């Protein structure tokens, strides 16, 4: 929606007489008007609206509040019984002056018209043309709303708008994510207004919905958004920003850094302007300077802009062809020359809500189960979005992920719950999700594979080069790098060589030929300035950043190694040096600190964790004996809540205070006590593990018998939704017939 002024989207008519106007400038004016009209015709927004049970009423309220000449086209997707003729188009025609029609194959989309999906078909859009196809999924697993929203996002990009209305289930959620990623606008009916809240509630759970309201309010908000979009004037990528806008943009970055702690000045300008343009449209603001004032007065908008910049959108096995190559060619190589007790280490950088990390975990788990030698797996998945990380740790995804995951993998790696599919515990525990800034924080080390997909494309080239240096340093020799479909290692051809270029899989070059050292962190120089200080200081001032650098240096030099643990005893963050107190794991991988901690510390740590979480107390252990890197070491544990205002209470820190030589004269006695306690704990844990295995076996038998019932239930639920939509149509038709009949009776009586 780059056009600044638009008057109408009505089809243009060629005026041959204009060429013979007696005034030359009149010819020019007519030509410009025709060109503008043609451009408007090709750029009008397409609005996809999805609904299921309760959708008819929502559709009616929406279109009763939508004017005839909105300049937009509307495509309606509803769950319909495949073998029952739908009267939805005829019923809605009574509530709008726009033309309403049921879609036929190869229908060209025109503005100010409403298109309705026919029963038993899947609907997609390509080059602004609606295409019909037969559904691939069996009944009960179809997600026609997701299917259309995704195609709409691919075809229209920032001109796409999606609206999720009343309905049960989660259809529409994944498609809404795709629209959001392409800078489109996302809307959902409020749960209080929706007759069935399942679909809009699932959409809102993603945190990616721009506008929420009643069906009537959404129509009005959409009109306001459209009018605002026509008035926004931002320069093209090549054009320089006006001085006022440039100054405002700098202050917006400062606001973001002050409120979130993250610096976005290294993002590509085109990305920044596109995301800010979205926020201008959503809030019906016309300029960057006005938006800066709005940010200052609305703290919640800072968070909304931050979320828009993060683009936390992905899906399982995104780019199936690339994942197929990863599965068949690359993952087997990761297991080559690995011995028993060796570990395969993977880092998924910019993991968003975890789908990519879990996809790789599934592939590794499948291959590991076939390997002769037991190899442990460790997957680190990081992002700067704390909400996305929390979502990923929970591992609960909408039912519509069935479109991206094979039935076999769904059965093997997920449990079917009422609100969606949850990743099974053994897979969740193989992935360590952590908040991590790729540009500012130290990387993980000794990595066999790094997956960083669809993140680098948003960064400036000089930062890309530094990130590639960081990846190269963090990898083992012959490690692999997995990038997004639009990314490459062109800025670092001396560091990586293409293994499968089309699938964006690259191999680390030998460091001997690169001469690259570990890059200095942070990768960008930033100024931690408040919005107030920037009023009197020029951009680039180093007054506060020197203090930050000194604090960071002091922290690294003097702060002891430490971990952050959540109330499930899972490690959520490992600070420098703390990994040496964690042991290499055999068998199933877990992030439970009591399983990962080296022998000798476990008993006291267990007690300290209980004191910290249950009683909120800080505890300090005696010096404990442990073998660290085959060297006898004395370690004191400091465990307790993190006393920082605003920090969640369900996290505690574990600090390690170390002495190389054992203290005191009772070293042998202490060591014997520790060893005896460790042996007792080991025996008890073995018994618990056997009990768990027996329980797991029973659960699996139950799940197997339950799967058939769930499959039948899903099909019945789908049929129920379709019949509900049909019933709503019939009831409305009945009411209209009854009204007509009453009118006829009245006329008869008068006669």
C-alpha positions in Angstrom: 0.0 0.0 0.0 2.6 2.5 -1.2 0.1 4.8 -3.0 -0.4 8.0 -1.0 -3.8 9.3 -2.4 -6.6 7.1 -3.6 -10.0 8.2 -4.6 -11.7 5.1 -5.8 -11.1 1.5 -6.7 -13.9 1.3 -9.3 -12.8 -0.2 -12.6 -11.4 2.5 -14.9 -12.7 3.1 -18.4 -10.5 4.1 -21.2 -11.4 7.5 -22.6 -10.2 7.7 -26.2 -11.5 11.3 -26.6 -9.0 12.4 -24.0 -6.2 12.2 -26.5 -7.9 14.9 -28.6 -8.2 17.5 -25.8 -7.4 21.0 -27.0 -5.3 21.6 -23.9 -2.0 19.8 -23.5 -2.0 19.7 -19.8 -5.5 18.2 -19.8 -4.0 15.2 -21.7 -1.4 14.8 -19.0 -3.9 15.1 -16.2 -6.1 12.4 -17.7 -3.1 10.1 -18.3 -1.9 10.5 -14.7 -5.4 9.8 -13.4 -5.7 6.6 -15.5 -2.3 5.4 -14.4 -3.2 6.1 -10.7 -6.5 4.3 -11.1 -4.8 1.3 -12.7 -2.2 1.2 -9.9 -5.0 1.4 -7.3 -6.7 -1.5 -9.0 -3.6 -3.7 -8.6 -2.9 -2.7 -5.0 -6.2 -2.7 -3.1 -6.1 -4.8 0.1 -7.6 -8.3 0.1 -9.2 -9.3 3.4 -9.5 -12.9 4.3 -12.2 -13.7 6.9 -12.3 -17.1 8.6 -15.2 -18.4 10.7 -16.8 -21.7 11.7 -19.6 -22.3 14.2 -21.4 -19.0 15.0 -19.8 -17.4 11.9 -23.0 -16.4 10.1 -24.1 -13.9 12.7 -20.5 -12.5 12.8 -20.4 -12.2 9.0 -23.7 -10.3 9.1 -22.7 -7.9 11.7 -19.4 -7.3 10.0 -20.9 -6.5 6.6 -23.7 -4.4 8.0 -20.9 -2.0 9.1 -18.8 -2.1 6.0 -19.6 0.5 3.3 -20.2 -0.4 -0.3 -17.1 1.4 -1.6 -14.4 0.4 0.9 -11.8 -0.1 -1.8 -11.2 -3.6 -0.4 -12.1 -7.2 -1.5 -13.3 -9.8 1.0 -12.8 -13.6 0.8 -14.9 -15.6 3.3 -13.7 -19.0 4.5 -16.1 -21.1 6.6 -16.2 -24.7 7.6 -19.0 -26.1 5.4 -20.5 -29.6 5.1 -18.8 -30.9 1.9 -22.0 -32.5 0.4 -24.5 -29.8 1.3 -25.3 -26.8 -0.9 -24.4 -23.6 0.9 -26.6 -20.5 0.8 -24.1 -18.3 2.6 -23.7 -16.0 -0.4 -27.4 -15.4 -0.8 -27.9 -14.8 2.9 -25.1 -12.3 3.1 -26.3 -10.4 0.1 -29.2 -9.2 2.3 -26.7 -7.4 4.6 -24.4 -5.6 2.1 -24.7 -3.6 -1.1 -21.5 -5.2 -2.4 -21.8 -8.1 -4.8 -21.6 -11.4 -3.0 -20.7 -14.5 -5.0 -19.6 -18.1 -4.4 -16.2 -18.7 -5.8 -15.6 -20.6 -9.0 -12.1 -21.7 -10.1 -9.8 -19.0 -11.6 -11.9 -16.1 -10.3 -10.1 -12.7 -10.6 -10.5 -10.7 -7.4 -12.0 -7.2 -7.8 -12.4 -4.5 -5.2 -15.7 -3.9 -3.4 -16.8 -7.5 -3.9 -17.3 -10.4 -1.5 -16.2 -14.0 -2.4 -17.5 -17.1 -0.5 -15.7 -20.5 -0.5 -17.9 -23.3 -1.9 -18.4 -26.5 0.1 -15.9 -29.3 0.0 -13.1 -27.3 -1.6 -9.8 -25.7 -0.6 -9.3 -22.1 -1.6 -6.0 -20.3 -2.4 -5.0 -17.1 -4.1 -2.2 -16.5 -6.7 -1.7 -13.3 -8.6 -4.9 -12.0 -7.2 -6.8 -14.9 -8.7 -8.8 -17.4 -6.6 -8.1 -21.0 -7.2 -10.1 -24.1 -6.1 -8.6 -27.5 -5.3 -9.6 -30.7 -3.6 -8.6 -30.9 0.1 -5.6 -33.2 0.7 -6.3 -33.9 4.4 -8.9 -36.3 5.6 -12.1 -34.9 7.2 -11.4 -33.8 10.7 -7.9 -32.7 10.0 -8.6 -30.0 7.4 -7.7 -26.4 8.1 -9.2 -24.4 5.2 -8.8 -21.0 6.9 -5.0 -21.6 7.5 -4.7 -22.8 4.0 -6.2 -19.6 2.5 -4.5 -17.2 4.9 -1.1 -18.7 4.1 -1.6 -18.4 0.4 -2.9 -14.8 0.9 0.3 -13.9 2.9 2.5 -15.4 0.1 0.6 -13.7 -2.7 -0.1 -10.3 -1.2 2.5 -9.6 1.5 1.8 -6.3 3.3 -1.5 -5.9 1.4 -2.9 -9.0 3.1 -5.4 -8.7 6.0 -6.8 -11.6 7.9 -9.7 -11.7 10.3 -10.6 -14.6 12.6 -14.2 -14.7 13.7 -16.3 -17.1 15.8 -15.5 -20.8 15.7 -14.3 -23.8 17.7 -10.8 -25.2 17.4 -7.6 -23.4 16.2 -8.1 -23.1 12.5 -6.7 -19.7 11.3 -3.9 -19.4 13.9 -1.0 -20.6 11.7 -2.3 -18.6 8.7 -2.5 -15.5 10.9 1.2 -16.0 11.8 2.1 -16.1 8.1 0.2 -12.9 7.4 1.9 -11.2 10.4 5.3 -12.3 9.2 4.7 -10.7 5.7 3.8 -7.4 7.4 0.1 -7.8 6.8 -2.6 -6.8 9.3 -4.2 -9.4 11.7 -7.6 -9.0 13.5 -9.7 -11.2 15.7 -13.2 -11.1 17.1 -13.3 -10.5 20.9 -14.1 -13.7 22.9 -17.0 -11.9 24.6 -18.6 -11.1 21.2 -17.9 -14.5 19.5 -20.6 -17.1 19.9 -17.8 -19.7 20.0 -14.5 -18.4 21.3 -12.1 -21.2 20.3 -10.7 -19.8 17.1 -10.3 -16.1 18.1 -8.9 -17.2 21.5 -6.3 -19.4 19.8 -5.3 -16.5 17.5 -4.9 -14.1 20.4 -2.8 -16.6 22.3 0.0 -16.1 19.7 0.3 -12.4 20.8 0.3 -11.5 17.0 -3.2 -10.0 16.7 -3.1 -6.3 15.8 -6.7 -5.4 16.4 -9.4 -7.0 18.6 -13.1 -6.1 18.8 -16.7 -7.1 18.1 -17.5 -8.1 14.5 -19.1 -4.6 14.0 -16.1 -2.8 15.5 -13.6 -4.8 13.4 -15.4 -3.5 10.2 -15.1 0.1 11.5 -11.4 -0.4 12.5 -10.7 -1.8 9.1 -12.1 1.3 7.4 -10.0 3.5 9.7 -6.9 1.4 9.0 -7.5 1.7 5.2 -8.0 5.5 5.3 -4.9 5.9 7.4 -2.8 3.7 5.1 -3.8 6.0 2.2 -2.4 9.0 4.0 0.9 7.6 5.2 3.9 9.0 3.3 7.2 7.2 3.9 10.1 7.4 1.5 11.2 4.5 -0.6 14.3 2.5 0.4 16.6 4.6 -1.7 15.3 8.0 -0.6 16.6 9.8 2.4 14.3 10.5 5.3 13.4 14.1 6.0 15.4 15.6 8.8 12.5 15.6 11.3 11.6 12.0 10.5 15.3 11.0 10.8 15.5 12.6 14.2 12.3 11.0 15.3 13.5 7.6 14.1 16.6 8.0 16.2 14.5 8.8 19.3 12.2 5.8 18.6 15.3 3.5 18.7 16.3 5.2 22.0 12.8 4.6 23.4 13.0 0.9 22.4 16.5 0.5 23.9 15.5 2.2 27.2 12.3 0.1 27.6 13.5 -3.3 26.2 17.3 -3.2 26.5 17.7 -4.1 22.8 19.2 -2.0 20.0 17.6 -2.2 16.5 19.8 0.4 14.8 21.6 -2.5 13.0 18.4 -3.7 11.3 18.0 -3.0 7.6 16.2 0.3 7.0 13.7 -1.2 4.8 12.7 -3.6 7.5 12.5 -0.8 10.1 10.3 1.4 8.0 8.0 -1.4 6.9 7.4 -2.4 10.6 6.9 1.2 11.7 4.5 1.7 8.8 2.4 -1.2 10.1 2.2 0.5 13.5 1.2 3.8 11.9 -1.6 2.1 10.0 -2.8 0.1 13.1 -2.9 3.2 15.2 -4.2 5.5 12.4 -1.2 7.8 12.6 0.2 9.6 9.5 3.9 10.4 10.3 6.9 9.2 12.2 7.1 12.4 14.3 3.4 11.9 15.4 4.2 8.2 16.2 7.1 9.3 18.4 4.8 11.4 20.5 2.3 8.5 20.6 5.1 6.2 21.8 6.0 8.5 24.7 2.4 8.6 25.9 1.6 4.9 25.4 4.1 2.6 27.0 2.2 -0.5 25.7 2.9 0.6 22.1 6.7 0.3 22.8 6.1 -3.3 23.5 3.9 -3.7 20.4 6.6 -2.2 18.2 9.2 -4.4 19.8 7.2 -7.5 19.0 6.7 -6.3 15.4 10.5 -5.9 15.0 11.1 -9.4 16.4 9.0 -11.1 13.8 8.6 -14.2 16.0 7.0 -16.3 13.3 7.9 -19.8 12.1 6.4 -23.2 11.6 7.3 -26.9 11.8 9.6 -28.2 9.1 9.5 -24.8 7.3 10.8 -25.3 3.7 10.2 -29.1 3.6 12.7 -29.7 0.8 15.5 -28.1 2.9 14.5 -30.2 6.0 14.5 -33.3 3.8 18.1 -32.7 2.8 19.0 -31.9 6.4 17.4 -35.2 7.5 18.9 -37.5 4.8 22.3 -36.0 4.2 23.5 -33.7 7.0 22.2 -35.3 10.2 23.8 -38.8 9.4 27.1 -36.9 9.1 26.7 -35.4 12.6 26.8 -38.9 14.0 29.9 -40.1 12.1 32.9 -40.8 14.2 30.9 -40.2 17.4 31.7 -42.5 20.2 29.7 -43.7 23.2 29.1 -40.8 25.7 29.9 -38.2 22.9 27.4 -35.4 22.5 25.9 -33.8 19.4 25.5 -30.1 20.1 23.1 -27.9 18.1 22.3 -24.2 18.4 19.0 -22.8 16.9 19.5 -19.0 17.0 16.4 -16.8 16.7 14.2 -19.8 17.5 11.0 -17.7 18.0 8.2 -20.0 19.4 10.3 -23.2 19.1 8.8 -25.0 16.0 12.2 -25.1 14.2 14.1 -26.3 17.3 11.6 -29.1 17.9 11.7 -30.0 14.2 15.5 -30.5 14.4 15.1 -32.3 17.7 12.6 -34.8 16.1 15.0 -35.5 13.2 18.0 -36.0 15.6 15.9 -38.3 17.9 14.7 -40.4 14.9 18.3 -41.0 13.7 19.7 -41.5 17.3 17.1 -44.2 17.9 18.5 -46.2 14.9 22.2 -45.7 15.8 24.3 -48.5 17.2 26.1 -46.3 19.6 24.2 -44.3 22.3 24.9 -40.6 21.6 23.5 -37.8 23.8 21.8 -34.8 22.2 22.0 -31.2 23.3 20.0 -28.5 21.5 20.2 -24.9 22.5 17.4 -22.7 21.3 17.6 -19.0 21.9 15.8 -15.7 21.1 15.5 -12.2 22.6 11.7 -12.5 22.9 11.0 -13.7 26.4 7.3 -14.3 25.6 8.2 -16.5 22.6 10.7 -18.5 24.7 8.0 -19.1 27.4 5.6 -20.3 24.6 8.3 -22.6 23.3 9.1 -24.1 26.7 5.4 -24.9 27.1 5.4 -26.8 23.8 1.7 -26.5 23.2 0.7 -25.8 19.6 -2.6 -25.5 17.7 -4.3 -28.5 16.1 -3.6 -27.1 12.7 0.1 -28.0 12.9 -1.1 -31.3 11.6 -0.8 -29.7 8.1 3.0 -29.4 8.6 3.8 -32.7 10.5 3.3 -36.2 9.3 0.7 -38.4 11.2 3.6 -40.7 12.3 5.5 -37.9 13.9 2.4 -36.5 15.5 1.8 -39.8 17.2 5.4 -40.3 18.2 6.4 -36.8 19.4 3.1 -35.2 20.5 0.3 -35.8 22.9 -3.2 -34.7 21.7 -4.8 -32.4 24.3 -8.0 -30.5 24.3 -6.4 -27.2 23.3 -3.9 -28.6 20.8 -0.9 -30.8 20.4 1.8 -30.7 23.1 5.4 -31.8 22.4 6.2 -34.9 24.5 8.4 -34.4 27.6 11.4 -36.3 26.3 11.7 -34.0 23.3 11.0 -30.8 25.3 13.8 -31.8 27.7 16.3 -32.3 24.9 16.0 -28.6 24.0 17.3 -25.9 26.3 15.4 -22.7 25.6 17.1 -19.5 26.8 16.9 -15.7 26.3 20.0 -14.7 24.3 21.0 -11.8 22.2 22.9 -13.0 19.2 24.6 -9.7 18.8 25.6 -9.0 22.4 25.9 -12.3 24.2 28.6 -14.9 24.0 27.8 -17.9 21.8 27.6 -21.5 22.7 30.7 -23.6 21.9 31.7 -26.9 20.2 28.7 -26.9 18.0 28.0 -29.5 15.3 25.2 -27.6 13.7 23.9 -24.0 13.9 20.5 -23.2 12.5 19.8 -19.5 12.1 17.0 -19.1 9.6 15.3 -16.0 8.4 17.0 -13.7 11.0 20.2 -12.5 9.2 18.1 -11.3 6.3 16.9 -8.4 8.5 20.4 -7.3 9.6 22.8 -4.9 7.9 25.6 -6.6 5.9 28.4 -5.5 8.3 26.6 -7.2 11.2 26.0 -10.3 9.1 29.8 -10.6 8.6 30.4 -10.4 12.3 27.7 -12.9 13.1 29.3 -15.4 10.6 32.6 -14.9 12.3 30.9 -15.7 15.6 29.3 -18.8 14.2 32.6 -20.0 12.7 34.3 -19.6 16.1 31.5 -21.5 17.9 31.5 -24.5 15.6 33.5 -27.7 15.7 35.7 -28.4 12.7 33.4 -29.5 9.8 30.3 -28.1 11.5 27.3 -27.2 9.5 25.2 -24.0 9.1 21.5 -24.0 8.2 20.1 -20.7 6.8 16.8 -19.4 5.6 15.6 -19.7 2.0 16.5 -16.0 1.2 19.9 -16.0 3.0 23.4 -17.0 2.0 27.0 -16.8 3.3 28.1 -14.3 0.6 29.5 -11.9 3.3 31.7 -14.7 4.6 32.8 -17.0 1.7 36.2 -17.4 3.5 34.4 -19.0 6.5 31.8 -21.3 4.9 31.5 -23.3 1.8 28.1 -24.3 0.2 27.2 -27.9 0.9 23.7 -27.7 -0.6 23.3 -24.2 -1.9 19.7 -24.4 -3.0 18.7 -25.7 0.5 21.0 -23.1 2.2 23.2 -25.6 4.0 26.8 -24.6 4.4 29.9 -26.2 5.9 32.6 -24.6 8.1 35.9 -24.0 6.4 39.1 -25.0 8.2 40.1 -22.2 10.5 43.7 -22.5 9.4 42.8 -21.0 6.1 40.7 -18.1 7.5 42.8 -16.5 10.2 39.6 -15.5 12.0 39.6 -14.9 15.7 36.7 -14.7 18.1 34.9 -11.4 17.4 34.6 -8.8 20.1 31.2 -8.5 21.8 28.9 -6.8 21.5 29.0 -6.9 17.7 27.7 -3.4 17.5 28.6 -0.3 19.5 25.5 1.0 21.2 24.7 3.9 23.5 22.6 3.2 26.5 21.0 6.6 26.5 17.6 7.6 27.9 15.2 9.6 25.8 15.8 12.6 28.1 19.6 12.6 27.7 19.4 12.4 23.9 17.7 15.7 23.9 21.0 17.3 24.8 23.5 14.9 23.3 24.2 14.0 19.7 23.8 10.4 18.6 27.1 8.5 19.0 27.9 10.0 22.5 30.0 7.5 24.5 29.3 8.9 28.0 27.1 6.1 29.2 28.4 3.3 26.9 31.8 3.5 28.6 30.1 2.8 31.9 28.3 -0.1 30.4 31.5 -1.5 28.9 33.2 -1.3 32.3 30.3 -2.9 34.1 30.3 -5.8 31.5 34.1 -6.2 31.9 33.8 -6.2 35.7 31.0 -8.8 35.6 33.0 -11.2 33.4 36.2 -10.7 35.4 34.9 -11.0 38.9 31.4 -12.5 38.9 31.4 -16.2 39.9 29.9 -18.9 37.5 26.1 -19.2 38.0 22.9 -20.7 36.6 19.3 -19.6 36.5 16.8 -22.3 37.3 12.9 -22.3 37.1 10.5 -23.8 39.5 10.6 -27.1 37.5 14.3 -27.3 38.4 15.1 -26.7 34.7 18.1 -24.7 33.7 17.0 -21.6 31.8 20.3 -19.7 31.5 23.9 -20.7 31.8 26.4 -17.9 32.5 30.1 -18.0 31.6 32.0 -20.8 33.3 29.0 -22.6 34.9 28.8 -25.4 32.3 31.9 -27.0 33.8 29.8 -28.1 36.8 27.4 -30.0 34.5 28.1 -33.5 33.5 27.9 -35.2 30.1 24.7 -37.1 29.9 23.9 -40.6 28.8 20.5 -41.7 27.7 17.6 -39.3 27.5 18.6 -35.7 27.6 17.1 -33.5 30.3 17.5 -29.9 31.5 16.7 -30.8 35.1 19.6 -29.4 37.1 19.6 -32.3 39.6 20.2 -34.7 36.7 22.9 -32.5 35.0 24.9 -31.4 38.1 28.1 -33.3 38.8 28.1 -35.9 41.5 29.0 -34.6 44.9 26.8 -31.5 44.6 23.4 -33.0 44.1 22.3 -33.8 47.7 23.0 -30.3 49.0 21.7 -28.7 45.9 18.4 -30.6 46.2 17.9 -29.3 49.8 18.9 -25.7 48.8 16.5 -25.7 45.9 13.6 -26.7 48.2 14.5 -24.0 50.6 14.6 -21.4 47.9 11.4 -22.3 46.1 9.2 -23.3 49.0 10.4 -21.0 51.7 11.9 -18.2 49.6 15.2 -18.5 51.6 18.8 -18.0 50.6 21.1 -20.8 51.5 24.8 -21.4 51.5 26.3 -24.9 51.6 29.5 -26.1 53.2 32.4 -26.8 50.8 31.6 -29.9 48.9 33.9 -32.3 47.1 33.6 -32.9 43.4 35.6 -33.9 40.4 35.8 -31.1 37.9 37.6 -31.9 34.7 39.2 -34.9 36.6 40.6 -32.5 39.2 39.5 -32.6 42.9 37.8 -29.4 43.7 36.0 -27.8 46.7 32.8 -26.0 45.8 30.4 -23.9 47.9 26.8 -23.4 46.6 24.9 -20.2 47.0 21.2 -20.7 46.2 18.3 -18.3 46.5 15.7 -16.0 44.9 16.9 -13.2 42.5 16.3 -10.1 44.5 15.7 -7.7 41.6 12.5 -5.7 41.4 10.2 -7.0 38.7 12.1 -10.3 38.3 9.8 -13.3 38.3 9.6 -15.2 41.6 9.6 -18.6 40.0 13.3 -18.3 39.1 16.3 -18.7 41.4 20.1 -18.5 40.9 22.7 -21.1 41.7 26.2 -19.6 42.3 29.3 -21.7 42.4 32.2 -20.6 44.7 35.2 -22.7 44.0 38.5 -23.6 45.7 41.0 -25.8 43.9 42.3 -27.5 47.1 40.1 -29.2 49.6 39.8 -27.2 52.8 40.1 -28.6 56.4 41.6 -31.7 57.8 38.6 -33.9 57.4 38.9 -34.2 53.6 38.7 -38.0 53.5 35.8 -38.1 55.8 33.9 -35.5 53.8 34.7 -37.3 50.6 33.4 -40.6 52.1 30.2 -39.1 53.3 29.6 -37.5 49.9 30.3 -40.7 48.1 27.9 -42.7 50.4 25.2 -40.1 49.9 25.7 -40.1 46.2 25.4 -44.0 46.1 22.2 -43.9 48.1 20.7 -41.2 45.8 21.8 -43.2 42.7 20.0 -46.3 44.0 16.8 -44.4 44.8 16.9 -42.6 41.5 17.3 -46.0 39.7 14.2 -47.3 41.5 12.3 -44.1 40.6 13.4 -44.5 37.0 12.2 -48.1 36.8 8.8 -47.0 38.2 8.7 -44.3 35.6 9.4 -46.7 32.8 6.7 -49.0 33.9 4.3 -46.1 34.1 5.4 -44.9 30.7 4.7 -48.3 29.2 1.2 -48.2 30.7 0.6 -44.7 29.5 1.7 -45.7 25.9 -0.7 -48.6 25.9 -3.5 -46.2 27.0 -2.5 -43.6 24.4 -2.5 -46.2 21.6 -6.1 -47.3 22.4 -7.1 -43.7 22.9 -5.7 -42.5 19.6 -8.4 -44.3 17.6 -11.1 -42.7 19.8 -9.6 -39.3 19.3 -9.4 -39.7 15.6 -13.1 -40.6 15.5 -13.9 -37.7 17.9 -12.0 -35.2 15.7 -14.0 -36.3 12.6 -17.3 -36.1 14.6 -16.3 -32.6 15.9 -15.5 -31.5 12.3 -18.9 -32.8 11.1 -20.6 -31.0 14.0 -19.0 -27.7 13.1 -20.0 -28.1 9.5 -23.6 -29.0 10.4 -23.7 -26.1 12.8 -22.8 -23.7 9.9 -25.5 -25.4 7.8 -28.0 -25.2 10.6 -27.3 -21.5 11.0 -27.9 -20.9 7.3 -31.2 -22.9 7.4 -32.4 -21.1 10.4 -31.7 -17.7 8.8 -33.5 -18.9 5.6 -36.4 -20.0 7.7 -36.7 -16.7 9.4 -36.6 -14.8 6.1 -39.3 -17.2 4.6 -41.4 -16.7 7.8 -41.1 -12.9 7.5 -42.1 -13.1 3.8 -45.0 -15.4 4.7 -46.2 -13.0 7.4 -46.2 -10.1 4.9 -48.2 -12.2 2.4 -50.8 -13.0 5.1 -51.1 -9.3 6.0 -51.6 -8.5 2.3 -54.2 -11.2 2.0 -56.1 -9.9 5.0 -56.1 -6.4 3.6 -57.5 -7.7 0.3 
